[in-house]
Amino acid sequence: MASVGAIFIAGCEKLGGRFKSGILFSMTEKSPVNHIHEMDNGEWQVEFFQNSSACVARTIHKLSLDEIQSLGFCRTQIALDMLSVKNILSSTLDDPARSNIGVYHSTDRSVLYYYGLATFPMSITADIRQIDASGNVISPSLPPEPLWQESFRYYRLSQSSKDLFEAYRNLFLAFEALLNAICPKSKSEKEGEWLRRSLSVINQKVRLDVFAPKDEKSPIDFIINTQYKQIRCKLQHAKFPLAKLPHSHLNPNDVQYAYGELIRIWRLIAGLYFSIQTGGGVVTYIGFETMMATTFAEGVIASYTSDNTPAEKMDVKISPTDQFVYKFQSTEYLGRIRPGVVRVRAHEDIFSNLANYSSPIHRICCSLPETLFGVVYVEHGMYIVGIDEWEYIQDFKLINSSQPNVEFRT
């Protein structure tokens, strides 16, 4: 059984071992009742707990990590819809892309995992002065006022949203309106064909290859595939029966990453065509990845403890109260998993370390040989029994502080 406090996620020691995979999310509100919503003929259930903001989606199927994160997210949204229309609870999930706990299967072994995403806000500033022949400072001319057009409305709605999926839908509408202002869509033109044509026209003025991997032959194909086909088409179709529901069939991490890329594309194009400032200096993805590789060059250590001390910014010890600390059997720095995001992954076999799990785990830490690098705090504690392995997945993401908002909590 894998659980957080008294909250069962999945495993072989409860409910007859029926539920093989599961995922726990946090909501923005606490449930006023205990409630279980079953769906798919009992293959899935989502459980809510009275006076708790936690909810769990679990299934009888042995799912991979990606599957339980995306399908579990989708089933949780359905259950939240049902609670809302029953006038029991109207809530959203609280930052599901930043952390979640679950059980998945790999090569027929059950794995409990904790996933965390940490952001690194960074920026570059420079003071540039222009001086004439007499040594006098020349005041720079003011930048031109942006030329308003309708895509700005969708952009504002996107940036002011609290919901990741709503923000992405509005940003893509801003993107389409921007392209249409530059290269109008004809009535007979299919959407995919128009996107390709308009991006081809823009690519003659804007270097779109900066938004694609170096080995990608066509940046236009890459943008259409990663933004339009993989995200936008799964989020929204204007007409039924093809209409897509919000928060369905997508991993929030994928949507969050796509948003960050799309806003960079939008601002670059809008800057050249409509005098939008692109922001201050930025740290490049390659620069961030090089910095993180250097940081972890001497090795990375992942540890855990039953110490129930909440995490603090000034933490310097894995266990502030000097309780016993266990190191994972294996910890490795995986490096880049996507541009601007790097990963540390640690795991261990349960049965060779049973003595480590006599008490609930409250703190999971990532550290360098001499420095504590990050602390995850699990308030109610993780109970580990009845599974084969457990692991800690920690991503570190670059955030350019001078750029628009790319973080959404729901």
QUIHUZI-V875674 format. One record per residue. N is the residue number from 0. RES is the residue in three letters. PHI is phi in radians with two decimals (* if undefined). BURIAL is I if it has 9 or more other C-alpha atoms within 8 Angstrom, else O. Layout:
n:res:phi:burial
N:RES:PHI:BURIAL
N:RES:PHI:BURIAL
This chain:
n:res:phi:burial
0:MET:*:I
1:ALA:-1.95:I
2:SER:-2.60:I
3:VAL:-2.02:I
4:GLY:1.04:I
5:ALA:-1.57:O
6:ILE:-1.60:O
7:PHE:-1.36:I
8:ILE:-1.73:I
9:ALA:-2.96:I
10:GLY:2.47:I
11:CYS:-1.65:I
12:GLU:-1.91:O
13:LYS:-2.60:I
14:LEU:0.95:O
15:GLY:1.20:O
16:GLY:1.21:I
17:ARG:-1.23:I
18:PHE:-1.67:I
19:LYS:-1.60:I
20:SER:-2.35:I
21:GLY:-2.94:I
22:ILE:-2.58:I
23:LEU:-1.92:I
24:PHE:-2.08:I
25:SER:-1.90:I
26:MET:-1.80:I
27:THR:-1.38:I
28:GLU:-2.27:O
29:LYS:-1.57:I
30:SER:-1.30:I
31:PRO:-1.41:I
32:VAL:-2.48:I
33:ASN:-1.46:I
34:HIS:-2.71:O
35:ILE:-2.11:O
36:HIS:-1.93:O
37:GLU:-1.75:I
38:MET:-2.64:O
39:ASP:0.96:O
40:ASN:0.99:O
41:GLY:1.49:O
42:GLU:-1.27:I
43:TRP:-2.27:I
44:GLN:-2.49:I
45:VAL:-2.10:I
46:GLU:-1.99:I
47:PHE:-2.05:I
48:PHE:-2.23:I
49:GLN:-1.02:I
50:ASN:1.09:O
51:SER:-2.28:O
52:SER:-1.61:I
53:ALA:-1.48:I
54:CYS:-2.52:I
55:VAL:-2.24:I
56:ALA:-1.87:I
57:ARG:-2.33:I
58:THR:-2.45:I
59:ILE:-1.38:I
60:HIS:-1.56:O
61:LYS:-1.55:I
62:LEU:-1.80:I
63:SER:-1.33:I
64:LEU:-1.06:I
65:ASP:-1.08:O
66:GLU:-1.17:I
67:ILE:-1.21:I
68:GLN:-1.22:I
69:SER:-1.42:I
70:LEU:-1.24:I
71:GLY:-1.13:I
72:PHE:-1.10:I
73:CYS:-1.08:I
74:ARG:-1.14:I
75:THR:-1.13:I
76:GLN:-1.10:I
77:ILE:-1.09:O
78:ALA:-1.09:I
79:LEU:-1.13:I
80:ASP:-1.03:I
81:MET:-1.14:O
82:LEU:-1.10:I
83:SER:-1.18:I
84:VAL:-1.22:O
85:LYS:-1.45:O
86:ASN:1.09:O
87:ILE:-1.65:I
88:LEU:-2.79:I
89:SER:-2.05:I
90:SER:-2.59:I
91:THR:-2.16:I
92:LEU:-1.39:I
93:ASP:-1.67:I
94:ASP:0.91:I
95:PRO:-1.13:I
96:ALA:-1.38:I
97:ARG:-1.58:I
98:SER:-2.77:I
99:ASN:-2.83:I
100:ILE:-2.19:I
101:GLY:-2.85:I
102:VAL:-2.22:I
103:TYR:-2.30:I
104:HIS:-2.20:I
105:SER:-2.44:O
106:THR:0.82:O
107:ASP:1.15:O
108:ARG:-1.96:I
109:SER:-1.47:I
110:VAL:-2.29:I
111:LEU:-1.51:I
112:TYR:-2.33:I
113:TYR:-2.07:I
114:TYR:-1.94:I
115:GLY:-2.37:I
116:LEU:-2.13:I
117:ALA:-1.94:I
118:THR:-1.78:O
119:PHE:-2.02:O
120:PRO:-1.22:O
121:MET:-2.46:I
122:SER:-2.70:I
123:ILE:-2.17:O
124:THR:-2.10:O
125:ALA:-2.55:O
126:ASP:-1.89:O
127:ILE:-1.89:O
128:ARG:-2.11:O
129:GLN:-1.84:O
130:ILE:-2.15:I
131:ASP:-1.45:O
132:ALA:-1.07:O
133:SER:-1.61:O
134:GLY:1.52:O
135:ASN:-1.48:O
136:VAL:-1.32:O
137:ILE:-1.62:O
138:SER:-1.18:O
139:PRO:-1.20:O
140:SER:-1.27:O
141:LEU:-1.19:O
142:PRO:-1.16:O
143:PRO:-1.13:O
144:GLU:-1.20:O
145:PRO:-1.01:O
146:LEU:-1.62:O
147:TRP:-1.10:O
148:GLN:-2.67:O
149:GLU:-1.09:I
150:SER:-1.10:I
151:PHE:-1.09:I
152:ARG:-1.11:I
153:TYR:-1.13:I
154:TYR:-1.07:I
155:ARG:-1.08:O
156:LEU:-1.07:I
157:SER:-1.14:I
158:GLN:-1.21:I
159:SER:-1.60:O
160:SER:-1.30:I
161:LYS:-1.75:O
162:ASP:-1.78:I
163:LEU:-1.01:I
164:PHE:-1.24:I
165:GLU:-1.11:I
166:ALA:-1.07:I
167:TYR:-1.17:I
168:ARG:-1.04:I
169:ASN:-1.19:I
170:LEU:-1.18:I
171:PHE:-1.20:I
172:LEU:-1.10:I
173:ALA:-1.11:I
174:PHE:-1.13:I
175:GLU:-1.13:I
176:ALA:-1.13:I
177:LEU:-1.13:I
178:LEU:-1.11:I
179:ASN:-1.17:I
180:ALA:-1.20:O
181:ILE:-1.54:O
182:CYS:-2.46:O
183:PRO:-0.99:O
184:LYS:-1.45:O
185:SER:-1.43:O
186:LYS:-1.09:O
187:SER:-1.53:O
188:GLU:-1.48:O
189:LYS:-1.22:O
190:GLU:-1.05:O
191:GLY:-1.09:O
192:GLU:-1.15:O
193:TRP:-1.15:I
194:LEU:-1.04:I
195:ARG:-1.13:I
196:ARG:-1.14:O
197:SER:-1.15:I
198:LEU:-1.17:I
199:SER:-1.15:I
200:VAL:-1.13:I
201:ILE:-1.16:I
202:ASN:-1.11:I
203:GLN:-1.32:O
204:LYS:-1.97:O
205:VAL:-2.05:I
206:ARG:-1.41:O
207:LEU:-1.33:I
208:ASP:-1.15:I
209:VAL:-1.21:O
210:PHE:-1.77:I
211:ALA:-2.23:I
212:PRO:-1.02:O
213:LYS:-1.06:O
214:ASP:-1.53:O
215:GLU:-1.40:O
216:LYS:-1.23:O
217:SER:-2.22:O
218:PRO:-1.10:I
219:ILE:-1.17:I
220:ASP:-1.04:O
221:PHE:-1.11:I
222:ILE:-1.13:I
223:ILE:-1.10:I
224:ASN:-1.22:I
225:THR:-1.36:I
226:GLN:-1.77:I
227:TYR:-1.34:I
228:LYS:-1.31:I
229:GLN:-1.43:I
230:ILE:-2.05:I
231:ARG:-1.02:I
232:CYS:-1.17:I
233:LYS:-1.48:I
234:LEU:-1.74:I
235:GLN:-2.64:I
236:HIS:-2.24:I
237:ALA:-1.23:O
238:LYS:-2.13:O
239:PHE:-1.30:O
240:PRO:-1.53:O
241:LEU:-1.52:O
242:ALA:-1.05:I
243:LYS:-1.82:I
244:LEU:-1.36:O
245:PRO:-1.06:O
246:HIS:1.14:I
247:SER:-2.13:I
248:HIS:1.01:I
249:LEU:-2.48:I
250:ASN:-1.38:I
251:PRO:-0.96:I
252:ASN:-1.08:O
253:ASP:-1.18:O
254:VAL:-1.18:I
255:GLN:-1.10:I
256:TYR:-1.14:O
257:ALA:-1.07:I
258:TYR:-1.07:I
259:GLY:-1.05:I
260:GLU:-1.28:I
261:LEU:-1.16:I
262:ILE:-1.23:I
263:ARG:-1.17:O
264:ILE:-1.11:I
265:TRP:-1.03:I
266:ARG:-1.20:I
267:LEU:-1.17:I
268:ILE:-1.17:I
269:ALA:-1.11:I
270:GLY:-1.14:I
271:LEU:-1.38:I
272:TYR:-1.73:O
273:PHE:-2.33:I
274:SER:1.07:I
275:ILE:-1.47:I
276:GLN:-1.25:O
277:THR:-1.53:O
278:GLY:1.72:O
279:GLY:-1.37:I
280:GLY:-1.12:I
281:VAL:-2.11:I
282:VAL:-1.52:I
283:THR:-1.28:O
284:TYR:-1.02:I
285:ILE:-1.11:O
286:GLY:-1.08:O
287:PHE:-1.13:I
288:GLU:-1.13:I
289:THR:-1.14:O
290:MET:-1.06:O
291:MET:-1.21:I
292:ALA:-1.10:I
293:THR:-1.16:O
294:THR:-1.03:O
295:PHE:-1.69:I
296:ALA:-1.08:O
297:GLU:-1.53:O
298:GLY:1.93:I
299:VAL:-2.24:I
300:ILE:-2.17:I
301:ALA:-1.99:I
302:SER:-2.41:I
303:TYR:-2.56:I
304:THR:-2.70:I
305:SER:-1.52:I
306:ASP:-1.01:I
307:ASN:-1.67:O
308:THR:-1.61:I
309:PRO:-0.98:O
310:ALA:-1.22:I
311:GLU:-2.24:O
312:LYS:-1.04:O
313:MET:-1.62:O
314:ASP:-1.00:I
315:VAL:-2.17:O
316:LYS:-2.17:O
317:ILE:-1.10:I
318:SER:-2.11:I
319:PRO:-1.06:I
320:THR:-1.72:O
321:ASP:1.06:O
322:GLN:-1.43:I
323:PHE:-1.17:O
324:VAL:-2.01:I
325:TYR:-1.91:O
326:LYS:-1.64:O
327:PHE:-1.07:I
328:GLN:-1.03:O
329:SER:-2.46:O
330:THR:-2.35:I
331:GLU:-2.47:I
332:TYR:-1.58:I
333:LEU:-1.51:I
334:GLY:1.33:I
335:ARG:-1.15:I
336:ILE:-1.88:O
337:ARG:-2.88:O
338:PRO:-0.95:O
339:GLY:1.43:I
340:VAL:-2.33:I
341:VAL:-2.12:I
342:ARG:-2.37:I
343:VAL:-1.99:I
344:ARG:-2.33:I
345:ALA:-2.26:I
346:HIS:-2.70:I
347:GLU:-2.75:I
348:ASP:-1.37:I
349:ILE:-1.26:I
350:PHE:-1.24:O
351:SER:-1.55:O
352:ASN:-2.41:O
353:LEU:-1.01:O
354:ALA:-1.14:O
355:ASN:-1.28:O
356:TYR:-1.97:I
357:SER:-1.22:O
358:SER:-2.18:O
359:PRO:-1.14:I
360:ILE:-1.57:I
361:HIS:-1.99:I
362:ARG:-2.17:I
363:ILE:-2.11:I
364:CYS:-2.25:I
365:CYS:-1.99:I
366:SER:-2.53:I
367:LEU:-1.60:I
368:PRO:-0.91:O
369:GLU:-2.13:O
370:THR:-2.43:O
371:LEU:-1.31:I
372:PHE:-1.82:O
373:GLY:-2.94:O
374:VAL:-2.29:I
375:VAL:-1.86:I
376:TYR:-2.03:I
377:VAL:-1.89:I
378:GLU:-0.96:O
379:HIS:-1.57:O
380:GLY:1.44:I
381:MET:-1.71:I
382:TYR:-1.77:I
383:ILE:-2.07:I
384:VAL:-2.82:O
385:GLY:1.41:I
386:ILE:-2.21:I
387:ASP:-1.66:I
388:GLU:-2.49:I
389:TRP:-2.50:I
390:GLU:-2.56:I
391:TYR:-2.17:I
392:ILE:-2.00:I
393:GLN:-2.14:I
394:ASP:-1.75:I
395:PHE:-2.13:I
396:LYS:-2.10:I
397:LEU:-1.29:I
398:ILE:-2.15:O
399:ASN:-1.42:I
400:SER:-1.07:O
401:SER:-1.45:I
402:GLN:-1.75:I
403:PRO:-1.09:O
404:ASN:-1.12:O
405:VAL:-2.24:O
406:GLU:-2.01:O
407:PHE:-2.32:I
408:ARG:-1.52:I
409:THR:-2.25:I
